[in-house]
């Protein structure tokens, strides 16, 4: 049996991998969307040279379930936190996970329900 060591036996730190080119990030994001073709799709996608992808869902209650489904599919948990955005007060719903070396955040800001009089 052959074994492959994933660490340096001398204790020296392994070198950082170089960042992926933006074109590779785009391809991997397209592959991620293909893997999730049966899930609700985001309304906005951001791809950053910081090796991260943002998947923004609509500012509506249905997006809470959408972010939850993405979290479950990719082995994450959804967190919810009150917060502001340009639409006013509401709740941020987020799931963060890695996919092929890319940090992915699926998120939605759901505005607070109007106060009843």
The first five atom37 places (N, CA, C, CB, O) and aatype in JSON, in Angstrom:
{
  "aatype": [20, 20, 20, 20, 20, 20, 20, 20, 20, 20, 20, 20, 20, 20, 20, 20, 20, 20, 20, 20, 20, 20, 20, 20, 20, 20, 20, 20, 20, 20, 20, 20, 20, 20, 20, 20, 20, 20, 20, 20, 20, 20, 20, 20, 20, 20, 20, 20, 20, 20, 20, 20, 20, 20, 20, 20, 20, 20, 20, 20, 20, 20, 20, 20, 20, 20, 20, 20, 20, 20, 20, 20, 20, 20, 20, 20, 20, 20, 20, 20, 20, 20, 20, 20, 20, 20, 20, 20, 20, 20, 20, 20, 20, 20, 20, 20, 20, 20, 20, 20, 20, 20, 20, 20, 20, 20, 20, 20, 20, 20, 20, 20, 20, 20, 20, 20, 20],
  "atom_mask": [
    [1, 1, 1, 1, 1],
    [1, 1, 1, 1, 1],
    [1, 1, 1, 1, 1],
    [1, 1, 1, 1, 1],
    [1, 1, 1, 1, 1],
    [1, 1, 1, 1, 1],
    [1, 1, 1, 1, 1],
    [1, 1, 1, 1, 1],
    [1, 1, 1, 1, 1],
    [1, 1, 1, 1, 1],
    [1, 1, 1, 1, 1],
    [1, 1, 1, 1, 1],
    [1, 1, 1, 1, 1],
    [1, 1, 1, 1, 1],
    [1, 1, 1, 1, 1],
    [1, 1, 1, 1, 1],
    [1, 1, 1, 1, 1],
    [1, 1, 1, 1, 1],
    [1, 1, 1, 1, 1],
    [1, 1, 1, 1, 1],
    [1, 1, 1, 1, 1],
    [1, 1, 1, 1, 1],
    [1, 1, 1, 1, 1],
    [1, 1, 1, 1, 1],
    [1, 1, 1, 1, 1],
    [1, 1, 1, 1, 1],
    [1, 1, 1, 1, 1],
    [1, 1, 1, 1, 1],
    [1, 1, 1, 1, 1],
    [1, 1, 1, 1, 1],
    [1, 1, 1, 1, 1],
    [1, 1, 1, 1, 1],
    [1, 1, 1, 1, 1],
    [1, 1, 1, 1, 1],
    [1, 1, 1, 1, 1],
    [1, 1, 1, 1, 1],
    [1, 1, 1, 1, 1],
    [1, 1, 1, 1, 1],
    [1, 1, 1, 1, 1],
    [1, 1, 1, 1, 1],
    [1, 1, 1, 1, 1],
    [1, 1, 1, 1, 1],
    [1, 1, 1, 1, 1],
    [1, 1, 1, 1, 1],
    [1, 1, 1, 1, 1],
    [1, 1, 1, 1, 1],
    [1, 1, 1, 1, 1],
    [1, 1, 1, 1, 1],
    [1, 1, 1, 1, 1],
    [1, 1, 1, 1, 1],
    [1, 1, 1, 1, 1],
    [1, 1, 1, 1, 1],
    [1, 1, 1, 1, 1],
    [1, 1, 1, 1, 1],
    [1, 1, 1, 1, 1],
    [1, 1, 1, 1, 1],
    [1, 1, 1, 1, 1],
    [1, 1, 1, 1, 1],
    [1, 1, 1, 1, 1],
    [1, 1, 1, 1, 1],
    [1, 1, 1, 1, 1],
    [1, 1, 1, 1, 1],
    [1, 1, 1, 1, 1],
    [1, 1, 1, 1, 1],
    [1, 1, 1, 1, 1],
    [1, 1, 1, 1, 1],
    [1, 1, 1, 1, 1],
    [1, 1, 1, 1, 1],
    [1, 1, 1, 1, 1],
    [1, 1, 1, 1, 1],
    [1, 1, 1, 1, 1],
    [1, 1, 1, 1, 1],
    [1, 1, 1, 1, 1],
    [1, 1, 1, 1, 1],
    [1, 1, 1, 1, 1],
    [1, 1, 1, 1, 1],
    [1, 1, 1, 1, 1],
    [1, 1, 1, 1, 1],
    [1, 1, 1, 1, 1],
    [1, 1, 1, 1, 1],
    [1, 1, 1, 1, 1],
    [1, 1, 1, 1, 1],
    [1, 1, 1, 1, 1],
    [1, 1, 1, 1, 1],
    [1, 1, 1, 1, 1],
    [1, 1, 1, 1, 1],
    [1, 1, 1, 1, 1],
    [1, 1, 1, 1, 1],
    [1, 1, 1, 1, 1],
    [1, 1, 1, 1, 1],
    [1, 1, 1, 1, 1],
    [1, 1, 1, 1, 1],
    [1, 1, 1, 1, 1],
    [1, 1, 1, 1, 1],
    [1, 1, 1, 1, 1],
    [1, 1, 1, 1, 1],
    [1, 1, 1, 1, 1],
    [1, 1, 1, 1, 1],
    [1, 1, 1, 1, 1],
    [1, 1, 1, 1, 1],
    [1, 1, 1, 1, 1],
    [1, 1, 1, 1, 1],
    [1, 1, 1, 1, 1],
    [1, 1, 1, 1, 1],
    [1, 1, 1, 1, 1],
    [1, 1, 1, 1, 1],
    [1, 1, 1, 1, 1],
    [1, 1, 1, 1, 1],
    [1, 1, 1, 1, 1],
    [1, 1, 1, 1, 1],
    [1, 1, 1, 1, 1],
    [1, 1, 1, 1, 1],
    [1, 1, 1, 1, 1],
    [1, 1, 1, 1, 1],
    [1, 1, 1, 1, 1],
    [1, 1, 1, 1, 1],
    [1, 1, 1, 1, 1]
  ],
  "atom_positions": [
    [[0.85, -1.17, 0.0], [0.0, 0.0, 0.0], [0.9, 1.24, 0.0], [-0.97, -0.01, 1.22], [1.91, 1.28, 0.69]],
    [[0.52, 2.22, -0.76], [1.26, 3.47, -0.86], [0.53, 4.54, -0.07], [1.45, 3.9, -2.32], [-0.7, 4.62, -0.13]],
    [[1.27, 5.35, 0.66], [0.64, 6.47, 1.36], [1.28, 7.76, 0.87], [0.8, 6.33, 2.9], [2.46, 7.81, 0.52]],
    [[0.47, 8.79, 0.86], [0.92, 10.11, 0.43], [0.86, 11.03, 1.63], [0.06, 10.66, -0.76], [-0.18, 11.16, 2.27]],
    [[1.96, 11.67, 1.95], [2.01, 12.59, 3.08], [1.53, 13.97, 2.62], [3.44, 12.68, 3.67], [1.96, 14.48, 1.59]],
    [[0.64, 14.56, 3.39], [0.12, 15.89, 3.05], [0.71, 16.97, 3.94], [-1.41, 15.91, 3.17], [0.19, 18.08, 4.01]],
    [[1.8, 16.65, 4.62], [2.46, 17.63, 5.46], [3.97, 17.42, 5.37], [1.98, 17.52, 6.94], [4.44, 16.39, 4.9]],
    [[4.7, 18.4, 5.8], [6.15, 18.34, 5.79], [6.62, 17.68, 7.07], [6.79, 19.76, 5.62], [6.35, 18.18, 8.16]],
    [[7.3, 16.57, 6.97], [7.74, 15.83, 8.16], [8.71, 16.63, 9.02], [8.4, 14.53, 7.75], [8.8, 16.38, 10.22]],
    [[9.42, 17.6, 8.44], [10.38, 18.4, 9.2], [9.69, 19.52, 9.98], [11.42, 18.99, 8.27], [10.35, 20.24, 10.73]],
    [[8.4, 19.68, 9.82], [7.66, 20.71, 10.55], [7.67, 22.07, 9.88], [8.21, 20.85, 11.91], [7.09, 23.01, 10.41]],
    [[8.32, 22.19, 8.73], [8.33, 23.47, 8.03], [6.94, 23.74, 7.43], [9.42, 23.48, 6.91], [6.26, 22.82, 6.99]],
    [[6.57, 24.98, 7.43], [5.27, 25.35, 6.87], [5.27, 25.12, 5.36], [4.94, 26.83, 7.18], [6.25, 25.41, 4.67]],
    [[4.17, 24.58, 4.87], [4.04, 24.39, 3.44], [3.77, 25.73, 2.77], [2.92, 23.38, 3.11], [3.13, 26.6, 3.37]],
    [[4.25, 25.92, 1.55], [4.02, 27.2, 0.88], [2.54, 27.37, 0.53], [4.88, 27.3, -0.4], [1.83, 26.4, 0.28]],
    [[2.1, 28.61, 0.53], [0.74, 28.92, 0.12], [0.57, 28.64, -1.37], [0.39, 30.4, 0.43], [1.48, 28.87, -2.17]],
    [[-0.6, 28.13, -1.72], [-0.89, 27.95, -3.14], [-1.15, 29.31, -3.77], [-2.1, 27.01, -3.34], [-1.71, 30.2, -3.12]],
    [[-0.76, 29.49, -5.01], [-1.04, 30.78, -5.67], [-2.55, 30.93, -5.88], [-0.28, 30.89, -7.03], [-3.25, 29.93, -6.02]],
    [[-3.04, 32.16, -5.9], [-4.47, 32.36, -6.13], [-4.87, 31.88, -7.52], [-4.85, 33.83, -5.95], [-4.09, 31.93, -8.47]],
    [[-6.12, 31.42, -7.61], [-6.64, 30.99, -8.89], [-6.92, 32.2, -9.77], [-7.93, 30.15, -8.71], [-7.38, 33.23, -9.28]],
    [[-6.65, 32.1, -11.06], [-6.99, 33.19, -11.97], [-8.51, 33.39, -12.0], [-6.45, 32.91, -13.4], [-9.27, 32.44, -11.77]],
    [[-8.95, 34.6, -12.29], [-10.37, 34.92, -12.27], [-11.15, 34.03, -13.25], [-10.58, 36.4, -12.64], [-12.3, 33.67, -12.97]],
    [[-10.55, 33.67, -14.38], [-11.22, 32.78, -15.33], [-11.52, 31.41, -14.73], [-10.38, 32.61, -16.57], [-12.58, 30.84, -14.99]],
    [[-10.61, 30.89, -13.93], [-10.83, 29.61, -13.25], [-11.96, 29.76, -12.23], [-9.52, 29.1, -12.57], [-12.79, 28.86, -12.08]],
    [[-11.98, 30.89, -11.52], [-13.06, 31.13, -10.55], [-14.42, 31.15, -11.25], [-12.82, 32.45, -9.8], [-15.4, 30.63, -10.73]],
    [[-14.47, 31.76, -12.43], [-15.72, 31.82, -13.19], [-16.16, 30.42, -13.59], [-15.56, 32.71, -14.45], [-17.33, 30.08, -13.45]],
    [[-15.23, 29.61, -14.09], [-15.56, 28.24, -14.5], [-16.04, 27.43, -13.31], [-14.35, 27.56, -15.16], [-17.04, 26.72, -13.4]],
    [[-15.35, 27.54, -12.19], [-15.75, 26.78, -10.99], [-17.1, 27.26, -10.45], [-14.68, 26.9, -9.9], [-17.86, 26.46, -9.91]],
    [[-17.38, 28.54, -10.59], [-18.69, 29.05, -10.18], [-19.78, 28.48, -11.08], [-18.72, 30.6, -10.2], [-20.86, 28.11, -10.61]],
    [[-19.52, 28.42, -12.38], [-20.48, 27.82, -13.3], [-20.7, 26.34, -12.96], [-19.99, 27.96, -14.76], [-21.83, 25.86, -13.03]],
    [[-19.64, 25.64, -12.6], [-19.77, 24.24, -12.19], [-20.59, 24.12, -10.9], [-18.39, 23.6, -12.0], [-21.4, 23.2, -10.76]],
    [[-20.38, 25.04, -9.97], [-21.17, 25.05, -8.74], [-22.65, 25.23, -9.05], [-20.67, 26.16, -7.79], [-23.49, 24.53, -8.5]],
    [[-22.96, 26.17, -9.92], [-24.36, 26.41, -10.29], [-24.96, 25.19, -10.98], [-24.47, 27.64, -11.21], [-26.14, 24.9, -10.8]],
    [[-24.16, 24.48, -11.77], [-24.63, 23.27, -12.42], [-24.93, 22.19, -11.38], [-23.59, 22.76, -13.43], [-25.94, 21.49, -11.48]],
    [[-24.06, 22.06, -10.37], [-24.29, 21.09, -9.3], [-25.58, 21.4, -8.53], [-23.1, 21.07, -8.33], [-26.22, 20.5, -7.98]],
    [[-25.94, 22.66, -8.5], [-27.1, 23.11, -7.74], [-28.26, 23.5, -8.65], [-26.73, 24.28, -6.85], [-29.1, 24.32, -8.28]],
    [[-28.3, 22.93, -9.84], [-29.33, 23.31, -10.82], [-30.76, 23.08, -10.31], [-29.13, 22.54, -12.11], [-31.69, 23.74, -10.75]],
    [[-30.91, 22.14, -9.37], [-32.25, 21.85, -8.85], [-32.6, 22.7, -7.62], [-32.36, 20.39, -8.5], [-33.69, 22.56, -7.06]],
    [[-31.69, 23.57, -7.21], [-31.94, 24.47, -6.08], [-32.39, 25.84, -6.59], [-30.67, 24.6, -5.2], [-32.19, 26.16, -7.75]],
    [[-33.01, 26.64, -5.71], [-33.33, 28.01, -6.11], [-32.04, 28.73, -6.51], [-34.06, 28.78, -4.95], [-31.01, 28.58, -5.85]],
    [[-32.11, 29.49, -7.57], [-30.92, 30.16, -8.09], [-30.82, 31.59, -7.55], [-30.93, 30.18, -9.63], [-31.83, 32.25, -7.34]],
    [[-29.59, 32.05, -7.32], [-29.4, 33.42, -6.82], [-29.8, 34.44, -7.88], [-27.94, 33.65, -6.4], [-29.87, 34.13, -9.07]],
    [[-30.07, 35.65, -7.42], [-30.41, 36.72, -8.36], [-29.19, 37.54, -8.74], [-31.48, 37.64, -7.77], [-29.21, 38.29, -9.71]],
    [[-28.11, 37.39, -7.95], [-26.88, 38.15, -8.21], [-25.7, 37.3, -7.76], [-26.89, 39.53, -7.48], [-25.74, 36.67, -6.7]],
    [[-24.64, 37.29, -8.57], [-23.44, 36.52, -8.25], [-22.24, 37.47, -8.34], [-23.26, 35.3, -9.22], [-22.1, 38.22, -9.3]],
    [[-21.4, 37.41, -7.32], [-20.15, 38.18, -7.38], [-18.99, 37.19, -7.29], [-20.08, 39.24, -6.23], [-19.0, 36.26, -6.49]],
    [[-18.0, 37.42, -8.13], [-16.8, 36.59, -8.16], [-15.62, 37.52, -7.94], [-16.66, 35.78, -9.52], [-15.44, 38.49, -8.67]],
    [[-14.82, 37.2, -6.92], [-13.75, 38.1, -6.52], [-12.39, 37.44, -6.62], [-13.98, 38.6, -5.12], [-12.25, 36.24, -6.39]],
    [[-11.39, 38.23, -6.96], [-10.02, 37.74, -7.01], [-9.52, 37.35, -5.62], [-9.09, 38.79, -7.62], [-8.43, 36.79, -5.49]],
    [[-10.29, 37.64, -4.58], [-9.94, 37.21, -3.22], [-10.3, 35.74, -3.01], [-10.66, 38.09, -2.18], [-10.29, 35.24, -1.88]],
    [[-10.62, 35.05, -4.1], [-10.95, 33.62, -4.09], [-12.28, 33.36, -3.4], [-9.85, 32.84, -3.39], [-12.46, 32.35, -2.72]],
    [[-13.22, 34.29, -3.59], [-14.53, 34.13, -2.98], [-15.64, 34.4, -3.99], [-14.68, 35.05, -1.78], [-15.47, 35.14, -4.96]],
    [[-16.77, 33.77, -3.72], [-17.96, 33.93, -4.56], [-19.13, 34.26, -3.63], [-18.25, 32.63, -5.41], [-19.3, 33.62, -2.6]],
    [[-19.92, 35.25, -4.01], [-21.12, 35.6, -3.28], [-22.35, 35.27, -4.1], [-21.11, 37.09, -2.91], [-22.42, 35.6, -5.28]],
    [[-23.3, 34.62, -3.47], [-24.57, 34.27, -4.11], [-25.68, 35.0, -3.36], [-24.81, 32.71, -4.12], [-26.05, 34.61, -2.25]],
    [[-26.21, 36.03, -3.97], [-27.24, 36.84, -3.32], [-28.62, 36.42, -3.78], [-27.02, 38.34, -3.61], [-28.89, 36.29, -4.97]],
    [[-29.49, 36.2, -2.8], [-30.87, 35.82, -3.1], [-31.79, 37.0, -2.86], [-31.3, 34.61, -2.23], [-31.42, 37.96, -2.18]],
    [[-32.98, 36.94, -3.42], [-33.94, 38.04, -3.37], [-34.28, 38.43, -1.93], [-35.22, 37.67, -4.13], [-34.25, 37.58, -1.04]],
    [[-34.61, 39.7, -1.71], [-34.97, 40.16, -0.37], [-36.41, 39.8, -0.03], [-34.76, 41.68, -0.25], [-37.27, 40.68, 0.12]],
    [[-36.66, 38.51, 0.09], [-38.01, 38.03, 0.4], [-37.93, 36.79, 1.28], [-38.8, 37.72, -0.9], [-36.89, 36.13, 1.33]],
    [[-39.0, 36.47, 1.94], [-39.03, 35.37, 2.9], [-38.66, 34.03, 2.25], [-40.4, 35.27, 3.54], [-38.06, 33.19, 2.91]],
    [[-39.01, 33.82, 1.01], [-38.69, 32.56, 0.33], [-37.19, 32.32, 0.25], [-39.29, 32.56, -1.08], [-36.75, 31.17, 0.13]],
    [[-36.41, 33.38, 0.32], [-34.95, 33.23, 0.24], [-34.36, 32.57, 1.48], [-34.31, 34.59, 0.04], [-33.27, 31.99, 1.41]],
    [[-35.06, 32.63, 2.6], [-34.58, 31.95, 3.81], [-34.5, 30.45, 3.53], [-35.51, 32.23, 5.03], [-33.5, 29.81, 3.84]],
    [[-35.53, 29.91, 2.93], [-35.53, 28.49, 2.58], [-34.48, 28.21, 1.5], [-36.93, 28.05, 2.08], [-33.83, 27.16, 1.54]],
    [[-34.32, 29.11, 0.55], [-33.32, 28.91, -0.51], [-31.91, 28.82, 0.07], [-33.39, 30.05, -1.53], [-31.16, 27.91, -0.28]],
    [[-31.55, 29.74, 0.95], [-30.22, 29.73, 1.56], [-30.05, 28.47, 2.41], [-29.99, 31.0, 2.43], [-28.98, 27.87, 2.41]],
    [[-31.1, 28.07, 3.11], [-31.05, 26.84, 3.91], [-30.79, 25.63, 3.03], [-32.35, 26.65, 4.7], [-29.99, 24.76, 3.39]],
    [[-31.45, 25.56, 1.91], [-31.25, 24.42, 0.99], [-29.83, 24.38, 0.45], [-32.25, 24.48, -0.17], [-29.25, 23.3, 0.32]],
    [[-29.25, 25.54, 0.12], [-27.86, 25.6, -0.33], [-26.93, 25.13, 0.79], [-27.48, 27.03, -0.78], [-25.98, 24.39, 0.55]],
    [[-27.22, 25.57, 2.01], [-26.39, 25.17, 3.16], [-26.41, 23.66, 3.33], [-26.88, 25.86, 4.45], [-25.37, 23.03, 3.5]],
    [[-27.59, 23.07, 3.28], [-27.71, 21.62, 3.43], [-27.0, 20.87, 2.31], [-29.17, 21.22, 3.48], [-26.33, 19.86, 2.56]],
    [[-27.14, 21.35, 1.08], [-26.52, 20.68, -0.06], [-25.0, 20.66, 0.05], [-26.92, 21.36, -1.35], [-24.36, 19.67, -0.31]],
    [[-24.41, 21.77, 0.54], [-22.96, 21.89, 0.54], [-22.34, 21.77, 1.93], [-22.58, 23.21, -0.07], [-21.23, 22.23, 2.16]],
    [[-23.07, 21.15, 2.85], [-22.51, 20.81, 4.15], [-22.25, 21.98, 5.08], [-21.26, 20.08, 3.96], [-21.25, 21.99, 5.8]],
    [[-23.12, 22.95, 5.05], [-22.95, 24.14, 5.89], [-24.18, 24.29, 6.78], [-22.73, 25.41, 5.02], [-25.09, 23.46, 6.76]],
    [[-24.2, 25.34, 7.54], [-25.37, 25.72, 8.31], [-25.72, 27.15, 7.95], [-25.12, 25.57, 9.85], [-24.87, 27.94, 7.55]],
    [[-27.0, 27.48, 8.1], [-27.41, 28.84, 7.84], [-27.44, 29.6, 9.16], [-28.8, 28.89, 7.14], [-27.91, 29.08, 10.17]],
    [[-26.94, 30.81, 9.14], [-27.01, 31.67, 10.31], [-27.91, 32.86, 9.98], [-25.6, 32.15, 10.76], [-28.01, 33.29, 8.83]],
    [[-28.55, 33.37, 11.0], [-29.43, 34.54, 10.84], [-29.02, 35.58, 11.87], [-30.94, 34.16, 10.99], [-28.75, 35.27, 13.02]],
    [[-28.99, 36.84, 11.41], [-28.57, 37.92, 12.3], [-29.29, 39.2, 11.9], [-27.02, 38.11, 12.26], [-29.32, 39.56, 10.72]],
    [[-29.87, 39.9, 12.87], [-30.51, 41.18, 12.55], [-29.47, 42.15, 12.0], [-31.2, 41.78, 13.79], [-28.31, 42.15, 12.42]],
    [[-29.9, 42.98, 11.07], [-28.98, 43.96, 10.51], [-29.65, 44.86, 9.52], [-27.83, 43.27, 9.87], [-30.78, 44.64, 9.1]],
    [[-28.93, 45.89, 9.15], [-29.4, 46.91, 8.21], [-28.85, 46.64, 6.81], [-28.99, 48.32, 8.69], [-27.83, 45.97, 6.66]],
    [[-29.51, 47.14, 5.83], [-28.99, 47.27, 4.47], [-29.67, 48.49, 3.88], [-29.25, 45.95, 3.59], [-30.4, 49.19, 4.58]],
    [[-29.44, 48.76, 2.62], [-30.02, 49.96, 2.01], [-31.55, 49.94, 2.02], [-29.54, 50.11, 0.59], [-32.18, 50.98, 1.86]],
    [[-32.14, 48.75, 2.22], [-33.6, 48.63, 2.27], [-34.15, 48.85, 3.67], [-34.02, 47.28, 1.76], [-35.37, 48.87, 3.87]],
    [[-33.26, 49.02, 4.64], [-33.7, 49.25, 6.01], [-33.42, 48.05, 6.89], [-35.17, 49.57, 6.03], [-32.63, 47.18, 6.54]],
    [[-34.08, 48.0, 8.06], [-33.83, 46.9, 8.99], [-34.39, 45.58, 8.47], [-34.44, 47.22, 10.35], [-35.33, 45.55, 7.67]],
    [[-33.79, 44.53, 8.94], [-34.23, 43.2, 8.54], [-33.31, 42.17, 9.13], [-34.28, 43.08, 7.01], [-32.65, 42.41, 10.14]],
    [[-33.26, 41.01, 8.5], [-32.41, 39.92, 8.99], [-31.55, 39.41, 7.85], [-33.27, 38.78, 9.58], [-32.02, 39.16, 6.74]],
    [[-30.25, 39.27, 8.14], [-29.31, 38.66, 7.2], [-29.31, 37.16, 7.42], [-27.87, 39.24, 7.36], [-29.18, 36.69, 8.55]],
    [[-29.46, 36.41, 6.36], [-29.4, 34.94, 6.4], [-28.2, 34.55, 5.55], [-30.74, 34.27, 5.88], [-28.1, 34.94, 4.39]],
    [[-27.28, 33.76, 6.14], [-26.03, 33.41, 5.44], [-25.69, 31.94, 5.61], [-24.88, 34.26, 5.95], [-25.98, 31.33, 6.64]],
    [[-25.08, 31.4, 4.58], [-24.45, 30.08, 4.64], [-23.1, 30.23, 3.98], [-25.34, 28.95, 3.94], [-23.0, 30.74, 2.86]],
    [[-22.05, 29.78, 4.65], [-20.7, 29.86, 4.11], [-20.14, 28.45, 3.98], [-19.77, 30.74, 5.0], [-20.25, 27.64, 4.9]],
    [[-19.56, 28.17, 2.81], [-18.99, 26.85, 2.58], [-17.89, 26.95, 1.54], [-20.07, 25.85, 2.13], [-17.81, 27.93, 0.8]],
    [[-17.05, 25.95, 1.49], [-16.01, 25.89, 0.48], [-16.43, 24.98, -0.65], [-14.69, 25.42, 1.09], [-17.15, 24.0, -0.44]],
    [[-15.97, 25.3, -1.84], [-16.25, 24.47, -3.01], [-15.06, 24.58, -3.95], [-17.58, 24.88, -3.71], [-14.82, 25.65, -4.52]],
    [[-14.33, 23.5, -4.12], [-13.18, 23.46, -5.03], [-12.16, 24.56, -4.72], [-13.64, 23.59, -6.48], [-11.61, 25.18, -5.63]],
    [[-11.91, 24.81, -3.44], [-10.92, 25.8, -3.05], [-11.41, 27.23, -3.07], [-9.76, 25.69, -3.94], [-10.61, 28.16, -2.92]],
    [[-12.7, 27.43, -3.24], [-13.28, 28.77, -3.28], [-14.2, 28.94, -2.08], [-14.06, 29.01, -4.62], [-14.97, 28.05, -1.76]],
    [[-14.11, 30.09, -1.42], [-15.01, 30.41, -0.31], [-16.32, 30.94, -0.89], [-14.37, 31.44, 0.68], [-16.32, 31.95, -1.6]],
    [[-17.42, 30.27, -0.59], [-18.73, 30.65, -1.13], [-19.62, 31.13, 0.02], [-19.39, 29.47, -1.88], [-19.68, 30.5, 1.07]],
    [[-20.29, 32.25, -0.2], [-21.29, 32.74, 0.75], [-22.61, 32.89, 0.01], [-20.84, 34.1, 1.39], [-22.71, 33.66, -0.95]],
    [[-23.62, 32.16, 0.46], [-24.99, 32.32, -0.04], [-25.7, 33.18, 1.0], [-25.73, 30.91, -0.27], [-25.63, 32.88, 2.19]],
    [[-26.38, 34.23, 0.57], [-26.97, 35.14, 1.55], [-28.2, 35.84, 1.01], [-25.95, 36.15, 1.99], [-28.42, 35.95, -0.2]],
    [[-29.01, 36.32, 1.95], [-30.18, 37.15, 1.62], [-30.44, 38.07, 2.79], [-31.43, 36.26, 1.31], [-30.27, 37.69, 3.95]],
    [[-30.85, 39.27, 2.5], [-31.32, 40.21, 3.53], [-32.83, 40.31, 3.36], [-30.61, 41.64, 3.41], [-33.32, 40.79, 2.33]],
    [[-33.55, 39.86, 4.37], [-35.01, 39.9, 4.32], [-35.46, 41.06, 5.18], [-35.65, 38.54, 4.81], [-35.24, 41.07, 6.39]],
    [[-36.1, 42.06, 4.55], [-36.54, 43.23, 5.3], [-37.53, 42.86, 6.4], [-37.17, 44.25, 4.36], [-38.28, 41.89, 6.29]],
    [[-37.52, 43.64, 7.46], [-38.46, 43.44, 8.56], [-39.87, 43.72, 8.05], [-38.11, 44.36, 9.78], [-40.09, 44.58, 7.2]],
    [[-40.81, 42.98, 8.6], [-42.21, 43.2, 8.24], [-42.63, 44.57, 8.75], [-43.13, 42.09, 8.83], [-42.2, 44.99, 9.82]],
    [[-43.48, 45.28, 7.98], [-43.93, 46.59, 8.44], [-44.71, 46.45, 9.74], [-44.8, 47.28, 7.36], [-45.44, 45.48, 9.95]],
    [[-44.53, 47.41, 10.6], [-45.24, 47.4, 11.87], [-46.74, 47.58, 11.62], [-44.71, 48.51, 12.81], [-47.15, 48.42, 10.83]],
    [[-47.54, 46.78, 12.31], [-48.99, 46.93, 12.14], [-49.5, 48.01, 13.08], [-49.73, 45.57, 12.41], [-48.98, 48.19, 14.18]],
    [[-50.52, 48.71, 12.63], [-51.03, 49.81, 13.46], [-52.28, 49.43, 14.18], [-51.28, 51.02, 12.62], [-52.83, 50.25, 14.92]]
  ]
}
